[in-house]
């Protein structure tokens, strides 16, 4: 049974925002454009008082990842330098790529895993260069969405 105690200012504000929201938002969606964001604690309090329900949803999230891109220098293998099998594999993969590639790109092309150590070894021996690049990514994340219950729609502060 829900407790019949009053709401904090934050909980009352969150309930009002949810009542007026067109849909069933996640916390991030509810906070879009707000100067003073709603906290997850406000929503949790409303769920505990059975004024709001929460449920799991999948949302796509756009992010920018900072990665290293590797490009061959065209230099020959220095005399006396023995490359590991992994470095040779990374070198051969980079020969087939125009304009450089990230480790993720190389791993998609290879049956053998390319490790950071293989690529940094090529850089250390002057066979490749590395530069920071930003890559746009879309990931799917499980988050909570919220909807107002009938009790929440009918709630007044006098309760």
ABEGO torsion letter per residue (X at the ends): XBBABBBBAAAAAAAAAAAABBEBBBAAAAABGBABBBBAAAAAAAAAAGABBBBBBBBBBBBBBBBBBBBBAGBBBBBGBBBBAAAAAAAAAAAABBGEBBAAAAAAABABBBBAAAAAAAAAAGABBBBBBBBBBBBBBBBBBBBBBAAAAABBAAX
